[in-house]
Amino acid sequence: MEQVTNYQLVLQYDGTRYEGWQKQKKSSMTIQGKLEAVLEAFAGTSVEVNGSGRTDAGVHALGQTASVKLPSALDGETILPYLNRYLPEDIRILSVKPVSDSFHARLSAVRKTYAYRVDTRSKKDVFERKYVYGFPFALDIKAMERASKDLLGTHDFKSFCGNKKMKKSTIRTLEKIYIQESDGRIKISYTGNGFLQYMVRILTGTLLEVGLGRRRPESVPEILLARERSAAGFMAPPEGLFLVSVEYKY
Protein backbone atom coordinates (compact mmCIF):
# COMPACT_ATOMS: atom_id res chain seq x y z
CA MET A 1 0.00 0.00 0.00
CA GLU A 2 1.40 3.39 -1.01
CA GLN A 3 2.53 5.60 1.87
CA VAL A 4 0.90 9.01 2.11
CA THR A 5 1.71 12.22 3.97
CA ASN A 6 -0.97 14.50 5.35
CA TYR A 7 -0.43 18.21 4.59
CA GLN A 8 -1.94 21.38 5.97
CA LEU A 9 -2.39 24.17 3.43
CA VAL A 10 -3.11 27.78 4.35
CA LEU A 11 -4.38 29.87 1.46
CA GLN A 12 -6.01 33.11 0.49
CA TYR A 13 -8.40 33.81 -2.36
CA ASP A 14 -10.54 36.43 -4.00
CA GLY A 15 -13.93 34.74 -4.18
CA THR A 16 -15.49 37.23 -6.59
CA ARG A 17 -15.65 34.93 -9.64
CA TYR A 18 -16.07 31.61 -7.82
CA GLU A 19 -19.13 29.57 -6.93
CA GLY A 20 -17.82 29.10 -3.40
CA TRP A 21 -15.42 26.62 -1.84
CA GLN A 22 -17.19 23.32 -2.44
CA LYS A 23 -16.56 21.40 -5.65
CA GLN A 24 -19.62 21.14 -7.89
CA LYS A 25 -20.52 18.96 -10.86
CA LYS A 26 -22.19 21.85 -12.66
CA SER A 27 -19.29 24.28 -12.35
CA SER A 28 -15.51 24.19 -12.55
CA MET A 29 -15.31 27.56 -10.78
CA THR A 30 -14.85 26.49 -7.17
CA ILE A 31 -11.83 26.86 -4.92
CA GLN A 32 -11.79 23.18 -3.95
CA GLY A 33 -12.11 22.16 -7.59
CA LYS A 34 -9.19 24.34 -8.69
CA LEU A 35 -6.98 23.04 -5.86
CA GLU A 36 -7.77 19.39 -6.56
CA ALA A 37 -7.15 19.78 -10.29
CA VAL A 38 -3.66 21.23 -9.76
CA LEU A 39 -2.79 18.78 -6.97
CA GLU A 40 -3.89 15.80 -9.07
CA ALA A 41 -1.59 16.95 -11.86
CA PHE A 42 1.22 17.28 -9.33
CA ALA A 43 0.60 13.91 -7.63
CA GLY A 44 -0.39 11.91 -10.71
CA THR A 45 -3.37 10.49 -8.84
CA SER A 46 -6.80 11.56 -7.59
CA VAL A 47 -6.80 13.58 -4.36
CA GLU A 48 -9.39 14.97 -1.97
CA VAL A 49 -8.90 18.40 -0.44
CA ASN A 50 -10.80 19.13 2.78
CA GLY A 51 -11.42 22.73 3.75
CA SER A 52 -12.04 24.14 7.22
CA GLY A 53 -15.45 25.24 5.99
CA ARG A 54 -17.45 26.00 2.87
CA THR A 55 -17.24 29.68 2.05
CA ASP A 56 -20.16 30.82 -0.10
CA ALA A 57 -20.07 32.11 -3.66
CA GLY A 58 -18.41 35.51 -3.73
CA VAL A 59 -16.87 35.22 -0.25
CA HIS A 60 -13.14 35.81 0.20
CA ALA A 61 -10.47 34.28 2.42
CA LEU A 62 -7.36 35.74 3.99
CA GLY A 63 -6.49 32.53 5.83
CA GLN A 64 -8.50 29.50 4.77
CA THR A 65 -7.06 26.14 5.87
CA ALA A 66 -7.22 22.87 3.95
CA SER A 67 -5.81 19.38 4.41
CA VAL A 68 -4.83 16.84 1.77
CA LYS A 69 -3.05 13.48 1.71
CA LEU A 70 -0.41 13.03 -1.00
CA PRO A 71 1.98 10.20 -1.86
CA SER A 72 4.98 10.35 0.49
CA ALA A 73 7.33 9.71 -2.41
CA LEU A 74 6.67 13.23 -3.70
CA ASP A 75 9.03 16.05 -2.80
CA GLY A 76 7.05 18.00 -0.21
CA GLU A 77 9.29 21.06 -0.64
CA THR A 78 7.99 21.59 -4.17
CA ILE A 79 4.25 21.54 -3.37
CA LEU A 80 3.93 25.24 -2.51
CA PRO A 81 5.81 26.64 -5.52
CA TYR A 82 4.05 24.20 -7.85
CA LEU A 83 0.59 25.22 -6.59
CA ASN A 84 1.34 28.93 -6.81
CA ARG A 85 2.70 28.48 -10.31
CA TYR A 86 -0.35 26.71 -11.71
CA LEU A 87 -3.26 28.05 -9.65
CA PRO A 88 -5.15 31.12 -10.96
CA GLU A 89 -3.86 34.51 -9.84
CA ASP A 90 -6.78 34.97 -7.44
CA ILE A 91 -5.78 31.93 -5.35
CA ARG A 92 -2.49 31.94 -3.42
CA ILE A 93 -1.01 29.28 -1.15
CA LEU A 94 0.61 30.87 1.90
CA SER A 95 2.09 27.78 3.52
CA VAL A 96 2.29 24.00 3.23
CA LYS A 97 3.45 21.74 6.05
CA PRO A 98 3.22 18.05 6.94
CA VAL A 99 0.91 17.27 9.87
CA SER A 100 -0.24 14.16 11.74
CA ASP A 101 -2.44 11.66 9.93
CA SER A 102 -5.31 12.54 12.27
CA PHE A 103 -5.36 16.22 11.29
CA HIS A 104 -8.46 17.28 9.36
CA ALA A 105 -8.95 20.91 8.33
CA ARG A 106 -12.61 20.97 9.35
CA LEU A 107 -12.89 18.42 12.15
CA SER A 108 -9.73 19.58 13.95
CA ALA A 109 -10.60 23.30 13.93
CA VAL A 110 -11.32 24.86 17.32
CA ARG A 111 -11.85 28.51 16.43
CA LYS A 112 -12.54 30.68 13.38
CA THR A 113 -12.52 34.41 12.78
CA TYR A 114 -14.52 36.15 10.06
CA ALA A 115 -14.59 39.84 9.18
CA TYR A 116 -17.32 41.73 7.37
CA ARG A 117 -16.49 45.07 5.73
CA VAL A 118 -19.05 47.82 5.13
CA ASP A 119 -18.62 51.19 3.41
CA THR A 120 -21.23 53.74 4.54
CA ARG A 121 -20.02 56.55 2.26
CA SER A 122 -22.15 57.72 -0.67
CA LYS A 123 -20.05 55.72 -3.12
CA LYS A 124 -17.64 52.86 -2.57
CA ASP A 125 -13.92 53.24 -3.09
CA VAL A 126 -13.15 52.28 -6.69
CA PHE A 127 -10.33 49.94 -5.73
CA GLU A 128 -12.18 48.29 -2.83
CA ARG A 129 -15.58 47.97 -4.46
CA LYS A 130 -15.41 44.17 -4.90
CA TYR A 131 -14.41 43.58 -1.30
CA VAL A 132 -16.83 45.72 0.69
CA TYR A 133 -20.61 46.08 1.05
CA GLY A 134 -21.81 49.53 0.01
CA PHE A 135 -24.36 50.61 2.62
CA PRO A 136 -24.64 54.43 2.38
CA PHE A 137 -26.47 55.15 5.63
CA ALA A 138 -25.53 56.68 8.96
CA LEU A 139 -25.21 53.98 11.60
CA ASP A 140 -25.37 54.07 15.40
CA ILE A 141 -22.22 52.08 16.22
CA LYS A 142 -22.87 52.21 19.98
CA ALA A 143 -26.28 50.58 19.49
CA MET A 144 -24.69 47.88 17.32
CA GLU A 145 -22.11 47.22 20.04
CA ARG A 146 -24.85 46.91 22.68
CA ALA A 147 -26.71 44.41 20.52
CA SER A 148 -23.56 42.41 19.83
CA LYS A 149 -23.00 41.78 23.57
CA ASP A 150 -26.15 39.63 23.74
CA LEU A 151 -24.85 37.50 20.87
CA LEU A 152 -21.73 36.50 22.81
CA GLY A 153 -21.59 33.13 24.55
CA THR A 154 -23.18 29.79 23.73
CA HIS A 155 -26.61 30.03 22.13
CA ASP A 156 -28.90 28.30 19.67
CA PHE A 157 -28.32 30.40 16.54
CA LYS A 158 -31.08 28.81 14.47
CA SER A 159 -32.58 32.26 13.79
CA PHE A 160 -29.28 33.17 12.12
CA CYS A 161 -29.01 30.04 9.97
CA GLY A 162 -29.79 30.22 6.25
CA ASN A 163 -30.46 26.48 5.96
CA LYS A 164 -34.12 25.96 6.86
CA LYS A 165 -33.71 22.18 6.64
CA MET A 166 -30.79 22.09 9.07
CA LYS A 167 -31.05 18.85 11.08
CA LYS A 168 -27.77 19.06 12.99
CA SER A 169 -27.28 21.17 16.11
CA THR A 170 -27.48 24.91 15.60
CA ILE A 171 -25.79 25.66 18.93
CA ARG A 172 -22.58 27.62 18.57
CA THR A 173 -20.32 29.74 20.79
CA LEU A 174 -19.37 33.29 19.82
CA GLU A 175 -16.34 34.45 21.77
CA LYS A 176 -15.81 37.94 20.34
CA ILE A 177 -17.55 40.51 18.19
CA TYR A 178 -15.49 43.61 17.50
CA ILE A 179 -16.79 46.62 15.56
CA GLN A 180 -14.29 49.13 14.16
CA GLU A 181 -15.28 52.37 12.42
CA SER A 182 -13.02 54.81 10.58
CA ASP A 183 -13.98 57.47 8.04
CA GLY A 184 -17.20 55.74 7.05
CA ARG A 185 -15.62 52.31 6.78
CA ILE A 186 -16.80 49.66 9.23
CA LYS A 187 -15.31 46.25 9.96
CA ILE A 188 -17.19 43.75 12.11
CA SER A 189 -15.07 40.82 13.31
CA TYR A 190 -16.59 37.59 14.63
CA THR A 191 -14.65 34.86 16.47
CA GLY A 192 -16.30 31.60 17.48
CA ASN A 193 -16.03 27.83 17.55
CA GLY A 194 -18.05 27.43 14.37
CA PHE A 195 -20.56 29.17 12.11
CA LEU A 196 -23.78 28.02 10.45
CA GLN A 197 -24.61 28.55 6.78
CA TYR A 198 -24.88 32.31 6.10
CA MET A 199 -24.63 32.97 9.86
CA VAL A 200 -22.09 35.80 9.68
CA ARG A 201 -23.99 37.51 6.88
CA ILE A 202 -27.29 37.31 8.79
CA LEU A 203 -25.64 38.51 12.01
CA THR A 204 -24.24 41.45 10.05
CA GLY A 205 -27.59 42.30 8.47
CA THR A 206 -29.23 42.20 11.90
CA LEU A 207 -26.60 44.50 13.43
CA LEU A 208 -26.93 46.90 10.50
CA GLU A 209 -30.69 47.08 11.12
CA VAL A 210 -29.92 47.93 14.74
CA GLY A 211 -27.52 50.61 13.55
CA LEU A 212 -30.25 52.09 11.36
CA GLY A 213 -32.70 52.18 14.28
CA ARG A 214 -35.03 49.67 12.63
CA ARG A 215 -34.41 47.15 15.40
CA ARG A 216 -33.84 47.69 19.13
CA PRO A 217 -30.43 46.66 20.55
CA GLU A 218 -32.33 44.84 23.31
CA SER A 219 -34.18 42.66 20.81
CA VAL A 220 -31.35 40.14 20.34
CA PRO A 221 -32.45 37.74 23.13
CA GLU A 222 -35.92 37.62 21.55
CA ILE A 223 -34.42 36.81 18.16
CA LEU A 224 -32.36 33.97 19.63
CA LEU A 225 -35.34 32.52 21.52
CA ALA A 226 -37.54 32.62 18.41
CA ARG A 227 -35.36 30.06 16.62
CA GLU A 228 -36.91 31.30 13.37
CA ARG A 229 -34.96 32.75 10.43
CA SER A 230 -37.69 35.37 9.92
CA ALA A 231 -36.99 36.81 13.38
CA ALA A 232 -33.49 38.00 12.42
CA GLY A 233 -32.39 40.69 10.00
CA PHE A 234 -31.56 40.61 6.30
CA MET A 235 -28.64 38.64 4.92
CA ALA A 236 -25.76 40.93 3.93
CA PRO A 237 -24.27 40.16 0.48
CA PRO A 238 -21.14 38.01 0.09
CA GLU A 239 -18.63 40.53 -1.23
CA GLY A 240 -17.92 42.09 2.18
CA LEU A 241 -17.16 38.81 3.94
CA PHE A 242 -13.68 37.39 4.60
CA LEU A 243 -12.60 34.23 6.38
CA VAL A 244 -9.67 35.68 8.32
CA SER A 245 -8.16 32.72 10.15
CA VAL A 246 -8.70 29.20 11.46
CA GLU A 247 -7.12 28.00 14.71
CA TYR A 248 -6.17 24.50 15.80
CA LYS A 249 -4.82 22.62 18.79
CA TYR A 250 -2.09 20.38 17.47
Solvent accessible surface area in square Angstrom, and as a share of the most:
residue,aa,sasa,rsa
1,M,234,1.04
2,E,114,0.51
3,Q,133,0.59
4,V,71,0.41
5,T,33,0.19
6,N,3,0.01
7,Y,15,0.06
8,Q,9,0.04
9,L,0,0.00
10,V,37,0.21
11,L,0,0.00
12,Q,53,0.24
13,Y,11,0.04
14,D,33,0.17
15,G,2,0.02
16,T,64,0.37
17,R,127,0.47
18,Y,5,0.02
19,E,83,0.37
20,G,5,0.05
21,W,6,0.02
22,Q,76,0.34
23,K,110,0.46
24,Q,57,0.25
25,K,219,0.93
26,K,179,0.76
27,S,27,0.17
28,S,84,0.54
29,M,49,0.22
30,T,1,0.00
31,I,1,0.01
32,Q,25,0.11
33,G,15,0.15
34,K,49,0.21
35,L,0,0.00
36,E,6,0.03
37,A,61,0.47
38,V,20,0.11
39,L,0,0.00
40,E,60,0.27
41,A,73,0.57
42,F,35,0.14
43,A,15,0.12
44,G,69,0.66
45,T,62,0.36
46,S,95,0.61
47,V,17,0.10
48,E,116,0.52
49,V,0,0.00
50,N,42,0.22
51,G,10,0.09
52,S,0,0.00
53,G,13,0.13
54,R,169,0.62
55,T,9,0.05
56,D,31,0.16
57,A,46,0.36
58,G,13,0.12
59,V,3,0.02
60,H,3,0.01
61,A,2,0.02
62,L,88,0.44
63,G,9,0.09
64,Q,0,0.00
65,T,3,0.02
66,A,0,0.00
67,S,4,0.02
68,V,2,0.01
69,K,100,0.42
70,L,1,0.01
71,P,12,0.07
72,S,49,0.32
73,A,100,0.77
74,L,48,0.24
75,D,79,0.41
76,G,27,0.26
77,E,150,0.67
78,T,54,0.31
79,I,1,0.01
80,L,56,0.28
81,P,74,0.46
82,Y,58,0.22
83,L,1,0.00
84,N,56,0.29
85,R,184,0.67
86,Y,109,0.42
87,L,12,0.06
88,P,32,0.20
89,E,182,0.82
90,D,31,0.16
91,I,6,0.03
92,R,132,0.48
93,I,2,0.01
94,L,66,0.33
95,S,47,0.30
96,V,30,0.17
97,K,91,0.38
98,P,90,0.57
99,V,27,0.15
100,S,71,0.46
101,D,100,0.52
102,S,97,0.63
103,F,16,0.07
104,H,43,0.19
105,A,0,0.00
106,R,132,0.48
107,L,122,0.61
108,S,33,0.22
109,A,23,0.18
110,V,51,0.29
111,R,74,0.27
112,K,24,0.10
113,T,23,0.13
114,Y,22,0.08
115,A,6,0.05
116,Y,0,0.00
117,R,69,0.25
118,V,0,0.00
119,D,0,0.00
120,T,27,0.16
121,R,84,0.30
122,S,113,0.73
123,K,163,0.69
124,K,61,0.26
125,D,45,0.23
126,V,87,0.50
127,F,180,0.75
128,E,46,0.21
129,R,123,0.45
130,K,89,0.38
131,Y,55,0.21
132,V,4,0.02
133,Y,36,0.14
134,G,25,0.24
135,F,13,0.06
136,P,71,0.45
137,F,96,0.40
138,A,99,0.76
139,L,29,0.14
140,D,70,0.36
141,I,36,0.18
142,K,139,0.59
143,A,5,0.04
144,M,0,0.00
145,E,52,0.23
146,R,124,0.45
147,A,0,0.00
148,S,7,0.04
149,K,137,0.58
150,D,58,0.30
151,L,0,0.00
152,L,63,0.31
153,G,31,0.30
154,T,87,0.50
155,H,53,0.23
156,D,36,0.18
157,F,0,0.00
158,K,71,0.30
159,S,0,0.00
160,F,0,0.00
161,C,3,0.02
162,G,26,0.25
163,N,55,0.28
164,K,172,0.73
165,K,173,0.73
166,M,48,0.21
167,K,197,0.83
168,K,162,0.69
169,S,70,0.45
170,T,9,0.06
171,I,95,0.48
172,R,53,0.19
173,T,36,0.21
174,L,1,0.01
175,E,69,0.31
176,K,132,0.56
177,I,23,0.11
178,Y,130,0.49
179,I,13,0.06
180,Q,77,0.34
181,E,87,0.39
182,S,69,0.44
183,D,114,0.59
184,G,15,0.15
185,R,86,0.31
186,I,7,0.04
187,K,81,0.34
188,I,0,0.00
189,S,22,0.14
190,Y,0,0.00
191,T,14,0.08
192,G,0,0.00
193,N,76,0.39
194,G,12,0.11
195,F,36,0.15
196,L,10,0.05
197,Q,84,0.38
198,Y,65,0.25
199,M,1,0.00
200,V,6,0.03
201,R,19,0.07
202,I,0,0.00
203,L,0,0.00
204,T,0,0.00
205,G,0,0.00
206,T,1,0.00
207,L,0,0.00
208,L,0,0.00
209,E,23,0.11
210,V,2,0.01
211,G,5,0.04
212,L,45,0.23
213,G,63,0.60
214,R,175,0.64
215,R,53,0.19
216,R,127,0.46
217,P,21,0.13
218,E,102,0.46
219,S,10,0.07
220,V,1,0.01
221,P,55,0.34
222,E,100,0.45
223,I,6,0.03
224,L,16,0.08
225,L,147,0.73
226,A,45,0.35
227,R,110,0.40
228,E,105,0.47
229,R,58,0.21
230,S,104,0.67
231,A,28,0.22
232,A,8,0.06
233,G,4,0.04
234,F,64,0.27
235,M,71,0.32
236,A,0,0.00
237,P,34,0.22
238,P,33,0.21
239,E,50,0.22
240,G,0,0.00
241,L,10,0.05
242,F,20,0.08
243,L,1,0.00
244,V,47,0.27
245,S,39,0.25
246,V,18,0.11
247,E,71,0.32
248,Y,26,0.10
249,K,167,0.71
250,Y,168,0.64
